[in-house]
Amino acid sequence: MKIWFDLSNSPHINLFAEMIRDLEKDHEVVITCRPLANTIDLLELQGFDYTVVGKHYGAKLFYKLFGYPIRVAQLRSFLKNKNIDVAVSQSSFHSPITARLLGIPSLYMNDNEHAMGNIPSFICANTIMVPEFLDRKAVHRQFGRDRKIIQYPGVKEGIYLWNLQNLGRDEDKLDTPDEQQRETIYVRPEPWAAQYYKGDLNFLDKLLKGLSQHARVVLLPRGDVQAKHYQQAEFSSIEVLDKPASLPDIAGKCRLFIGAGGTMTRELAVLGVPTISVYRSDILQVDSYLIKLGQMVHKPDLTPEFALEYMHDEGSRSKPRQELLDKGRQAYGLIKETILSMQGS
C-alpha cells in the first residue's frame, strides 16, 4: 500500500511522525510539503524523505485564493504516476481535492471549525476525522456529510503526546548558567499568515519586554517575518530562536508557556506546563475544551504581573492530563486503522 501525507504546516510533523514510521514498516509512504513556518526544518530534524511542492502565498486572502489551484495542480502533476492508494492530511486544504482529481480515497483531519478551507476539503474527502468535542453541526455547516465523519477521542495533540508523557521540567537539561539561574518562559506569537486569524499583530511587544526583566524569555517565531521583528534592537533582552526546538527540549525547560493560539500552545497545556493563551480571535472549540479542563487559561490582555504570578502558583501543581494522553493513544489506533481500511474504498 502506498500512502501519501501532505504535511503543509509545521504542526503536522509531530502529529504524523510516529505514525509514518509505524506505517513504513509494512507500507510505502510519500511525503510532500511546502515552505511554511518551520515545516522543512522539522522534517529535516525527523530525518524524513520529502518533496517540496509549491509554496505558501502569504496572509492576504486574494493571494491565498490565487495560489490554491496552483498548488493543487502542482501536487497532481507530481503524484499522477506514483500509484498512490490513500491520501492523508491534517488541515491541508490541497490534499482532498488533489486526491479526488487522482481518483484515490482521502482522509482529512481538522480541529479548527473556523478554517474556510474546510469547505472544499470536506466536500472532496472520503473520510473526515474531528475530535470528539467538536460539534458535528460545525462540520455540517461547512458541507461535511454526516456519513463521512469519524470523531476520535480527546484532542489532536494527544495523538502523539501519549508516548511522551514523562516529559517535564528536567534540571539536567538546563545546560547554561542563564537557564540554571533564571526561569524560562517560552512564547509563540500570533499566526499572522493564517486565514482564520482576525486579531492584532505584534501585540505581545510590551508584554515580552516586561517579562524579560524577570525571566529568560525565549520567542518561537512562526517564520522569518516574526523573527526579524523580534530581532530588532529594542528586543535585545529576548532570545529569538533561529531554528526549531524539539518539543521534549521545550517542555523540559519551560516554566511557563504563552501562546497566541495554535498547536504548540495546546501541546504544552496537555503536557501540564503552565500555559496561558493570549489568542485574540474567535476562540476554537478545542481551546475552550482545554480551558474547561483547567489545562490552560485565556488572557488576551495578559500583563507581566499576572503571567509571573500564574507561573509560580501553577508550576508546582501542574502535571500531564492523563485522561487526554490515554485518549490520544486510542485515537492513534483509530486513525491508523482507518487509513489501512481505505485502500480501494
WOBELSUL-V485174 format. One record per backbone hydrogen bond with DSSP energy under -1.0 kcal/mol. CO is the residue of the C=O (numbers start at 1). NH is the residue of the N-H. Records with the same first field share a line. If there is no record, write none. Layout:
CO = NH, NH
This chain:
1 = 28
2 = 85, 86
3 = 30
4 = 88
5 = 32
6 = 8
9 = 12
10 = 13
11 = 15
12 = 16
13 = 17
16 = 20
17 = 21
18 = 22
19 = 23
20 = 24
23 = 26, 27
28 = 3
30 = 5
31 = 51
32 = 7
33 = 53
34 = 36
36 = 39
38 = 42
39 = 43
40 = 44
41 = 45
42 = 46
43 = 48
51 = 33
60 = 64
61 = 65
62 = 66
63 = 67
64 = 68
67 = 71
68 = 72
69 = 73
70 = 74
71 = 75
72 = 76
73 = 77
74 = 78
75 = 79
76 = 80
79 = 82
86 = 4
87 = 107
88 = 6
89 = 109
91 = 93
94 = 98
95 = 99
96 = 100
97 = 101
98 = 102
99 = 104
105 = 87
106 = 126, 127
107 = 89
108 = 129
109 = 91
112 = 115
115 = 118
116 = 119
117 = 121
118 = 122
119 = 123
120 = 124
121 = 125
127 = 108
128 = 150
129 = 110
130 = 152
131 = 134
135 = 138
136 = 140
137 = 141
139 = 144
140 = 143
145 = 148
146 = 149
148 = 128
150 = 130
152 = 132
155 = 158
156 = 159
157 = 160, 161
158 = 162
161 = 164
164 = 167
170 = 173
171 = 174
173 = 175
176 = 180
177 = 181
178 = 182
183 = 216
184 = 255, 256
185 = 218
186 = 258
187 = 220
188 = 260
190 = 192
191 = 194
204 = 208
205 = 209
206 = 210
207 = 211
208 = 212
211 = 214, 215
216 = 185
217 = 239
218 = 187
219 = 241
223 = 227
224 = 228
225 = 229
226 = 230
229 = 232
232 = 235
233 = 236
235 = 238
239 = 219
246 = 250
247 = 251
248 = 252
249 = 253
250 = 254
252 = 170
256 = 186
257 = 276
258 = 188
259 = 278
262 = 266
263 = 267
264 = 268
265 = 269
266 = 270
267 = 271
268 = 273
269 = 272
270 = 321
274 = 257
275 = 297
276 = 259
277 = 299
284 = 288
285 = 289
286 = 290
287 = 291
288 = 292
289 = 293
290 = 295
291 = 294
297 = 277
299 = 302
303 = 307
304 = 308
305 = 309
306 = 310
307 = 311
308 = 312
309 = 313
310 = 314
311 = 315
314 = 317, 318
320 = 322
321 = 325
322 = 326
323 = 327
324 = 328
325 = 329
326 = 330
327 = 331
328 = 332
329 = 333
330 = 334
331 = 335
332 = 336
333 = 337
334 = 338
335 = 339
336 = 340
337 = 341
339 = 342
342 = 345
